[in-house]
Amino acid sequence: MDNRFYAAPMEGLTTWLWRRVHHEIFGGADKYFTPFVSPNANRSFQTKELREIRHNEGLPVVPQILTARPEHFIWAAERLRDMGYEEVNFNLGCPSGTVCAKHKGAGLLSYPDELDACLEAVFTALPDLRISVKTRIGRHEDAEWPALLAIFSRYPIHELIVHPRVQKDFYNGAARREVFAWTRENTALPLAYNGDVTTPADAAAWDVPVMAGRGLMADPALLRRAGGGAPAARTELIRYHDALMDGYAAALGDEPALHKLWELWAYLITAFDGGAPYLKRMRKCRRLADYRPVAAAVLTGCPLAWE
């Protein structure tokens, strides 16, 4: 039984600060995957990308790369290897329409020959680097998956992380767990599961590594619970929130910090029974001084969903 649990990359949420706070308070994940870096012909990382890949000392972090150009992937992967990373992840799962229109993310799945050529170039150029792949099962329909899996199976992928939805689903409808079960019977590649992991039972349902994203944002102790540990205590949730609030405020200032916190609460509010009415009040706040008492009312006054 493989009881490893991973934290999925979520743009704007799973920042370097979030990773450090989560690891310290809730015991962390076996791997944290960063929101993607998107290399281009300029051959340089953006400032915000550098921030995410430079602040991970002591954490099990895997940077994720989004591109459809093998030469761009190879450049970024080599730079990341020079920075000390032993694994990089190829993003073939992002469902964003603007991303897919450029053949990136899940958009590349529509072009099997292009995908195959890209993987061939990448694995030829980087034989000594661990390269994992996070993918959806197609662009438009499940029927695309067997041919895509056959392509993936030709390469020494360190780990194939499968989110069993197609791109056009975005995050709607149920993840097709039966497709993942079929996948296990039809490839020798090391696999990990991602999709609709919202409870400890979901996270413990497979004997392969499991990656959680939205579920982990709603319950930051989810991975600990999946491994048999305790649910989040109220004191932990207060520490978690306050560390993020203070860190974002110090780094960004009031208004950008509030935007980060609104994103966090969109998921975290489900941990508190009766907390939903407070969301509107939080989003009306324009200063942290106004926001703090509203957040405190939820954190200290609302019953925890698992109590």
C-alpha positions in Angstrom: 0.0 0.0 0.0 1.4 3.4 -1.1 0.3 6.0 1.5 2.0 9.0 -0.1 0.0 12.2 -0.4 0.7 15.2 -2.7 -0.5 18.8 -2.7 -1.7 19.9 -6.1 -0.6 23.1 -7.7 -3.4 25.8 -7.5 -2.5 29.2 -9.0 -2.7 32.0 -6.5 -3.3 29.6 -3.6 -0.5 27.2 -3.1 2.2 29.8 -2.9 5.6 29.5 -1.3 4.2 31.0 1.9 1.3 28.6 1.9 3.6 25.6 1.5 5.8 26.7 4.4 2.9 27.4 6.7 1.0 24.2 5.8 4.1 22.1 6.3 4.8 23.6 9.7 1.3 23.3 11.1 -0.2 20.2 9.5 2.8 18.0 8.9 3.0 18.7 5.2 2.7 16.6 2.0 5.0 14.1 0.7 5.4 16.4 -2.3 4.3 19.9 -3.0 3.8 20.8 -6.7 4.3 24.5 -7.5 1.9 26.4 -9.7 3.5 26.3 -13.2 6.3 28.3 -14.6 5.8 29.1 -18.3 9.1 29.5 -20.1 9.3 31.2 -23.4 11.8 32.4 -26.0 13.2 35.0 -23.6 14.8 32.2 -21.6 14.2 33.8 -18.2 11.8 33.2 -15.4 9.4 35.9 -14.3 9.9 37.6 -11.0 6.8 35.9 -9.5 8.0 32.5 -10.8 11.4 33.0 -9.2 9.7 33.8 -5.9 7.9 30.4 -6.1 11.0 28.4 -6.9 13.5 30.1 -4.6 11.7 29.8 -1.3 11.4 26.0 -0.8 14.4 25.1 1.3 13.7 22.0 3.4 10.5 21.2 1.7 9.8 18.3 -0.8 8.9 20.6 -3.7 8.4 19.7 -7.4 8.3 22.7 -9.8 5.7 22.4 -12.6 6.5 23.5 -16.2 3.8 24.6 -18.7 4.8 24.8 -22.4 4.3 23.1 -25.7 7.8 23.8 -27.0 10.4 21.1 -26.0 13.3 23.5 -26.2 11.5 25.8 -23.7 10.8 22.8 -21.4 14.4 21.7 -21.6 15.8 25.1 -20.8 13.5 25.5 -17.8 14.2 22.0 -16.5 18.0 22.5 -16.8 17.8 25.7 -14.8 15.7 24.1 -12.2 18.1 21.2 -11.9 20.9 23.7 -11.5 18.9 25.1 -8.6 18.9 21.7 -6.9 15.6 20.2 -8.0 15.7 16.5 -8.7 12.2 16.3 -10.3 10.2 18.5 -12.5 6.6 18.1 -13.6 5.1 18.6 -17.1 1.7 20.2 -17.0 -0.7 18.6 -19.4 -3.8 19.2 -17.3 -4.5 22.9 -17.2 -8.0 23.3 -18.6 -7.8 27.1 -19.2 -9.2 28.1 -22.6 -6.4 30.7 -23.2 -3.8 28.1 -22.2 -5.2 25.4 -24.4 -5.6 27.7 -27.4 -1.8 27.8 -27.4 -1.5 24.0 -27.4 -0.4 24.1 -23.8 -1.7 22.3 -20.8 -4.6 20.0 -21.7 -4.6 21.6 -25.1 -1.6 19.6 -26.2 -3.6 16.4 -25.8 -5.5 17.4 -28.9 -2.4 16.9 -31.0 -1.0 13.4 -30.3 1.8 13.7 -32.9 3.0 17.0 -31.4 2.8 15.6 -27.9 4.8 12.5 -28.9 7.5 14.6 -30.6 7.7 16.9 -27.5 8.1 14.0 -25.1 10.7 12.4 -27.4 12.8 15.6 -27.4 12.4 16.2 -23.7 13.4 12.7 -22.5 16.2 12.4 -25.0 17.7 15.7 -23.8 17.2 15.1 -20.0 18.0 11.4 -19.4 19.2 12.0 -15.8 16.3 14.2 -14.5 13.2 12.8 -13.0 10.2 14.0 -15.1 6.7 13.4 -14.0 3.6 14.3 -16.0 0.2 15.6 -14.7 -2.4 15.0 -17.3 -6.1 14.9 -18.1 -7.5 12.0 -20.0 -8.3 14.0 -23.2 -9.5 17.2 -24.6 -13.1 16.4 -25.5 -14.0 12.8 -24.6 -12.8 9.8 -22.7 -12.3 7.8 -25.9 -9.1 9.8 -26.5 -7.4 8.3 -23.5 -6.2 4.9 -24.7 -4.2 6.4 -27.5 -2.7 9.1 -25.2 -1.8 6.5 -22.6 0.0 4.5 -25.3 2.1 7.6 -26.1 2.9 8.2 -22.4 3.8 4.5 -22.0 6.6 4.8 -24.5 8.6 7.1 -22.2 10.4 6.7 -18.9 8.0 9.0 -17.0 8.9 9.1 -13.3 5.2 9.3 -12.4 2.1 9.8 -14.4 -0.5 11.8 -12.3 -3.9 11.3 -13.9 -6.8 13.6 -13.3 -9.6 11.5 -14.9 -11.6 14.4 -16.5 -11.3 15.8 -20.0 -10.4 19.5 -20.6 -13.9 20.6 -21.5 -15.1 19.3 -18.1 -13.0 21.9 -16.2 -13.9 20.8 -12.7 -17.6 19.9 -13.4 -19.1 16.5 -12.9 -17.5 13.6 -11.2 -14.0 12.5 -11.9 -14.1 9.2 -13.8 -12.5 6.9 -11.3 -13.3 3.9 -13.5 -11.0 5.4 -16.2 -8.2 5.5 -13.6 -8.9 1.9 -12.6 -8.7 1.0 -16.3 -5.5 2.9 -16.6 -3.9 0.8 -13.9 -4.6 -2.3 -15.8 -3.1 -0.9 -19.1 0.2 0.7 -18.3 3.4 -0.2 -16.4 4.1 3.4 -15.6 4.1 4.5 -12.0 0.8 6.2 -11.4 -0.7 8.8 -9.0 -4.4 9.8 -8.7 -5.9 13.3 -8.7 -9.5 14.4 -8.8 -12.3 14.9 -6.3 -10.2 14.1 -3.3 -12.2 15.8 -0.6 -12.4 13.4 2.3 -9.8 11.1 4.1 -11.6 8.2 2.5 -11.1 9.6 -1.0 -7.4 10.1 -0.2 -7.0 6.6 1.1 -9.0 4.9 -1.6 -6.1 4.0 -3.9 -2.9 2.0 -3.3 -1.0 4.6 -5.3 0.0 8.2 -4.3 -3.0 10.6 -4.2 -2.9 14.3 -5.0 -5.4 16.7 -3.4 -6.0 20.3 -4.4 -9.4 21.9 -3.7 -10.1 19.3 -0.9 -6.8 20.3 0.8 -7.7 24.0 0.6 -11.1 23.2 2.3 -9.5 21.0 5.0 -5.7 21.7 5.4 -5.4 18.6 7.6 -6.8 16.3 4.9 -3.6 14.6 4.1 -2.8 14.1 7.8 -6.2 12.6 8.3 -5.8 10.3 5.3 -2.7 8.9 6.9 -4.6 8.2 10.2 -3.8 11.4 12.0 -6.0 13.9 13.8 -8.4 16.4 12.1 -7.5 20.1 12.3 -7.9 21.6 15.7 -9.3 25.1 16.0 -6.0 26.4 17.4 -4.2 25.1 14.3 -6.7 26.7 11.9 -6.3 30.0 13.7 -2.5 29.7 13.5 -2.8 28.7 9.8 -5.0 31.7 8.9 -3.0 34.2 10.9 0.3 33.1 9.5 -1.0 33.5 6.0 -2.7 36.8 6.7 0.4 38.3 8.3 2.7 36.9 5.7 0.7 38.2 2.8 0.2 41.6 4.5 4.0 42.0 5.0 4.8 40.9 1.5 2.0 42.5 -0.5 0.1 45.1 1.5 -3.5 45.2 2.6 -5.5 45.0 -0.7 -3.5 42.2 -2.4 -3.4 40.3 0.9 -7.2 40.6 1.1 -7.5 39.1 -2.4 -5.4 36.2 -1.4 -7.4 35.6 1.7 -10.7 35.8 -0.2 -9.4 33.0 -2.5 -8.5 31.0 0.6 -11.8 31.4 2.3 -13.7 30.3 -0.9 -12.6 26.8 0.1 -11.8 27.1 3.8 -15.3 28.3 4.8 -16.6 24.8 4.3 -14.7 23.8 7.4 -17.0 25.9 9.6 -20.7 25.2 10.0 -22.6 28.3 9.5 -19.7 30.2 8.1 -21.0 31.0 4.6 -22.8 34.3 5.5 -19.5 35.8 6.6 -18.0 35.5 3.1 -19.9 38.5 1.7 -18.8 40.6 4.7 -15.2 39.6 4.1 -15.4 40.6 0.5 -16.7 44.0 1.4 -13.6 44.7 3.5 -11.0 47.0 2.0 -8.6 47.1 4.9 -7.2 44.3 7.0 -8.3 46.2 10.1 -11.9 45.7 9.0 -11.3 42.1 7.8 -9.7 40.8 11.0 -12.8 40.8 13.3 -14.9 39.1 10.6 -12.4 36.3 10.1 -12.0 36.0 13.9 -15.8 35.6 14.2 -15.6 32.5 11.9 -12.4 31.1 13.3 -13.4 31.3 17.0 -17.2 31.2 16.8 -18.4 28.7 14.2 -18.5 25.0 14.9 -15.9 22.9 13.0 -17.5 20.7 10.3 -15.9 17.6 11.6 -16.7 18.0 15.3 
